[in-house]
């Protein structure tokens, strides 16, 4: 626990033994800053936690620093004006472009949930059979409370301050920060803080990892590290208990696409708008370059994913070297002739009439909402449909049930037999696995003074802590929600 002699105190307000809700409060005798303000996600009980603000005097917060534009790191920023915060919000340039769209979309979704509750039209996506995988019908449930409105999102937009990577910026009295490339999604960053000591001398260094991407991303530029080992490293551990295959993903995808083209199959790929959509698109673009697609159309059914994809071409310096060179020649790495981007519900519904072989990428990635549910409802009982999962599925979601062998499902009132073929490609993730996380720490310029593992399940944190302890000689903490770590 913190003591009165501590120069810096870091309090954990989320993502302690879980994978959503990242939020850290950094206080000194002279300043207070917040690193991330993310949403808790999952079941309705989890989402209801978002309405309970952490015990922070937001009027006393000097600045908010955002690692990236995923809602589990930024989704509650829209609450800031109503909580009394009136300072700047710092983000990288791509994140600052994405955040207003993310917050406006979230405000719209919150309103939509209220309307769905009134009309009894809330989306239902669940497994019915076999019994061991079945999930209960949610019934008519009250939606989570409204967290913020469009006008609040607009106030946050006006507070945004975009910063380039690697440039130091004073953000509060005695605190300066800079962004380090995290190779997770476009604009994602680790955050390095330098905090002045009251007595002078070497500043205290803190690093918040944010979400760390794979060490060898085929799409994004490599990671960046601080110039010296931090006194405190607050580090994610999402995949701390997992190791992914290092190769074969593109070959697996090309095999699936070849078969689908030859047999006229419809391939449905659930994706998230920021990250997984672009990773899968990049792989399909490579398949197109290899001549695998022929004239088979690829549909990206997500306006948000389309807009996020545009950022990759606009920020070539954040891309892997060979991809960057292609961008500088005027070639968008996520565009290819067979790609069609859909920007409206009308365009999405037009796909219902397509009978030839095609590929549809649509949200949400867990098959619990969004346009993917309509596509699944239309085609999951058809043997010429393939459902391709690329990435992690949360336990209890429809996507998880399909991967585990669901034979009958309910989607928005329709009971359907699962006749579609279920495919999976392992290792397509924007998150580093345990091996990459270890390598990320090893490449620090020295040993951190202390490591705090956050943003991971308890199992993942414990497994990764054991791996770290075998290679890194420093204290390793697994804090609980509300705990404070002192740095002096």
N, C-alpha and C positions, 0 to 999 in steps of 0.2 A: 504494500500500500504506500501511497505518497506520504512524504513527510514535509514539514515546513521548510526544511533545508534544501529540498529538491529544486533544481533549476527548471526542469521540464517534467511535466506530467502528461501521460497519454491515457485517456480513459476509453474503454471499449464500449461502444453503444450498439453494436450489431455484429453479425457474422462471427460469433464466438461459439464454435462447435456446430455451425450451420453454414450454408452456402449462399445466403442472401442477407440483405440489410446492412451492408458495410457502412460503418460510420465511426470515425475516431476524432476525439476532442483533444487538442494539444494546447496546454496552458502553461504560461510562465507567469512570473510576478508582474510582467508588463503587457502581456498579450494573450489572446485566445483565438485559435483558428480551428476550423473543421476540415477534416479530410474525408470527402465523400458524404453523401446523405442518401443512402439507397433504400429501396423498398424491400420489405419481406415478401417473399413469394411462395406460392404453394396452395394449400387448402385455404378455405375461407377463414378458418381460425387464424392461420398465419397472416393472411392479408389484413385481418382486423387489427393486428398489432400496429400497422402503419399509422393509424389514427392517434396513437399514443406517442406524443413527442418525447424524445429523451430529455432527461433532467439537465437541460443546458439553458443558461441565460443567453438566449439568442441575440438579444439587444446588445450584449457585451462581446459578441463574436466579431472579430476584426475582418475576417475573410473566410471564404469557403474555397477549398481546392478540390478539383474533380479529376479523378484518374481517367475515366472514360465514360462513354454514353450508354452503357448498359444500365437498365433500370434498377438492378440490384446494387448499383453504385451511385446512381444519380436520380432515381425515381421520385424521391421526396423533396427535391429542390423547390418544387412549386409551392411547398408549404412555408418556405422561408419568410415571405413578406408578412403572412398572418402571424408568424411566431415572433415578429419583432426585429428580424435581421434586416439591416439596411446598408450592408457593405458590398464589396466586389466579390464576384465569383470567377475564379481563375480556371482556365482550361486550355488545352492545346488548340491550335487553330481548327483542325478537323472536328474535334469534340465540340468546340464552340459553334460550329456550323450545324452539327447534328442536334445539340441539346434543345433548342427551341422547338424543333419538330417532334422530338421525343416527348417533351412536356405537354405540348398542345395535343398530341395523340393520346397521351395518358388522360388529360382532362376530358377529352371527348369520350374515351372509353369508360371513365367513371360515370359520366352522364348516361351513356348507353346502358350500363348495367342497371341504373335506376329504372330506366324505361322498360328494360327486359323484365325486371322484377314486377313492375306494375302489370305488364301484359302476360306474365307467366311464360315468357319465351326465352328464358336463359338457356344457353347452349348446354346440351347433355352429350357426353361422349364417354361411354363406359363399356367394360367387358361384362357379358352375361354368362358365357360358358367358355371353358370348363369352370365348374364351381369353385375350384381352388384359386382361380384368378379373378372371379367375379367381384365387381365393386358395386356398392349399393346405389340406387337412384337417389340423387341429392334432394329430390322433392322441390317444393317452392321455398327458397331460402332468401333471407334478407341479404341484399348486396352489401359489400363493405361500404362504410360511409365515404362521402365525398371528401377528398383530401385538399383539393384546390381546384380553381376554375381557370378559364382561359386568361382572364385578366391577371391572375397571379403568375401564370407562365410567362406572360408578356413582361411583367416586372423583373423576373429573373433574366429574361433575354436582355433587358436594358442594363442589367448589372454585370453581364458577362464581359470578361477581359481575356482576349485570346493572346497566348504567349507561344513563341517558338520553342522548340526543344533546346536544351542545354544552356539557355540563357538565364542567369540569375536575376531574380526580381524581388525587391522588398515587398512583403505582403502585410506586415504588422510591425509594431515597435520591437526591434531586436530580432526579427525573423525574416529571413529571405529564403526563397525556394527556386527550384528549377525542375523541369520535366525531363525524364529520361525515357527513351523509346522502349516500350514493353513488348512489341511484336505480337500483340494479342488481337486487336482489331485496329482499323485505321484510326489514328489519333490517340490510341491507348498509351498511357504513361505510368511509369513509376514516379514517385514524388520524393525529391531530396530536400531536406530542410537544414539550414544552418542557423543555429540559435546562439546569440551572443551570451557569454557568461557575464554576470554582474561584475566580477572581479577582473575581466579581461582574459586574455590568453586565447588558446585554440577554441573555436566555437564547438558546441555540441552538434553532432550530425545525426539526423534521423532519416531513415528511408522507409517509405510505405510502398510496397511492391505493386499495389493494384493487382490486376490479373496479369499473369505472366504467360506469354505465348511460347510455343515450341522453340527450341534453340535453332532449328533449321527450317524456318518457314519458307515455302516456295514462293510466297506472294509478298511478304512484308520484309522490310529492312531488319538487320540484326538488332539485338538489344544494345542498350547503353548502360554503363555502370558508373557509380560515383567515383570520384578521384581518390577517395580514401574509404576505408572500412567504416561503416556507421557505428555509432555508439549504441544505437537501437535500430534493429531491422524488424519491421512489422510486415509479415510475409503471408501470402495466400498459400493454401495447401489443398486446393480443390481435388486434384488428382494425386494426392500424396500417397495413396495406397494402390495406384494403378500404373501399369507400363503398357505403352501402345506398340504395335508393330512399326518398324522403321521404314518399311517399303511395301509396295504391292497395292496401295490404295488406287492409284490411277489404272493399273492393269485390271483390277476388279471392276472398277466403274466402266471401263471400256468394254469388258466382256458382257456386262449387263446391258449396256446401250446397244451393242452389236446384236445381241439376241432380241432385244425389244424392237429394233428397227426391222430385223428380218421377219419377225412374227407379227408385226403390227400392234405391239402392246402399248398400253398407256402406263407410263411410269410416274408415280406420285412421290415427290420428295418433300417431306416436312422440313421447313427451315425456319431459323430466326432471321429477322430482317438485317441485323447488323452482326456480321461475323460469319456465321455458318452459310448464309446465302452466298456471300462473296467467295468463300473457300470452295464451295461446290461449283459455283459458276466458273471459277478459274480452272477447276479440273475438267469441266465439260468443254471449256474453251480449248484446253489442251487436246481433248478427244476430238474436237472439231478439226484442229490443226493436223491431227494424225489421220484424218479421213474416216473416222468411225461413224459420224453422224449421218453422212449422206445428206438427204434433204429433210430428215426428220426434224420437225419444229420443236423448239425449247421455249416454254412459256415461264416467265418470272411473274407470278401473281402476287405482287406485293409492291405497292407504291413506295413504302418506306425503304424496302430493300433496293429498289431501283435508284432512289435518291442517294442512299448510302453508297451504292456502287459507283456513282459519278465522282465521289470524293477521291477514289483511288487514282483516277486519271488526273485529277486536279492537284494531287500532292505526290508527284512521282518520287521526290526525295525520300519518302517514307516507304518505298517499295524495294524489294529485293533487286540486286544490281542488274540482272539481265532483264527483269520486268521493267525496271526504270528506263533502261535504254530503249525498249520498245515504246514506252510512253512518250519519251522525248522525240521519237520518230513519228508521233501522232497516232499510235495504235493503242487503243484502250484494251488493257489485258482482260477485261471482263465482257468484252463485246465480240460477237462472231455472227456471221450471216444468218444462222438459223435461230438466233435469239429474238424473242418478241417480249417486250415489257408491257405489262398491263397496269394501268393507272386508275382504274375505276371498277366498281362492282359490276357495271354493265358489261365491261370487257371480260371480266372474270366469268360471268354467267354465260357468255357466248361460248366458252370452252365446253359447256355441257353438250353442245351439238357436234363437237369434233369426234369423229368415229375412227379416224386413222391413228396410227402409232404416233405418240408424242411424249414429251417429258414436261411435267408441271412441277415447278418449285413454288411452294405456298406456305404461309404461316398458319398456325403457329408450330414451332418445332416439336412440341410435346403432344400434338394432336388433341388439344383440349379446347381450342377456340379457333376463330379466324377462318379464312377461305378454305384451308385444307379440309375442314370438316365437311363442307359441301361436296368437294371432290371425292372424299372418301365415301360419303353417303351415296353418291351416284355410282361408284365403281368398285367398292370393296367386295361385293358379292359376284364380281365378274372374273372368270379365270384368266382373261387376257389382260388383267391389271397387275402391275407390280408396285409394291410399296417399298421404297428404298430409304433406310435409316442410315444417316451418316452423323454419328455423334451420340452423346449420352442421352438417355431417357430417364426421367424421374420415376421412382416407384409409385405405382397407383394410377399414373396417367394412361390414357388409351394407347399411346405409342409404346410404352413399356409392356402393356398387356399383349399387344400384337407381336412384339418380339419374343415374348414368352409362350406364345402358342395359342392365343385366343382363337376360338372357333365361331363364336357368335357375339355380336356387339349391338349396342344401341347408340344411334347417332341422331340426336334431335327428333326423337319420337319414332324413328324407324328401327325395327329389329332386323338385323342383317346377318346372314352367314358369311364367314370370311372365306372366300374362294380365291382372293388375290394371293399372289406369291409374295412372301415377305423376304426382302433382301437386307443385308446389313454390311456396311464397310467399316471396319474397326480402325480407330486411330485418326479419324478426321475430326480434329478438335482444335479450337483456338486456345485451349489451356495446355500448358506444359504438363507432362506426366512426371512421375516421381524422379525418373532419371534426369529429365531436363531441369526440374526444380533444384536438384542437387548440383547440377552443373552451373546453374545460375548463381548459386551461393558460392561455389568454388571459384568463380571468376571475379568475385569481389576482390578489390586490392587489399587483401588482409582479412583477418577474422573479425566479424562483428562483435561488439561488446556484449550484446544480448540479442536473441532472436525470439520474437513473439509470433506464434503460428495462429493465424485467423483464417476466416473465409474457407472453411472446410468442415466436413462432418467430424465428429469426435473420432471415429474410426480412422479417417484419413489423416487427421492431425497426429494421432498417436503413432500410426505407422510411419509417417514421415519424420516425426520427432526421433524415432529409433534410428532411422537411416541417417539423419543429420548427426546424431550423437556419435555414430561410429566414424564420422569423417571430420566433424567440426568441433573444436574444443572451446565451447562457450555455453553459458546458461541458455536453456530453451524453455520458454513458458507456453502454456496452453491456457490462456485466461478464460474466465467466464464473463458473461454479460455484466457490465457495470464495473468490472475490475479496473484498477488504475495501476499503471506501471510508471515508476519513477526513474528518471535519468539524471545523473549528476556528474 
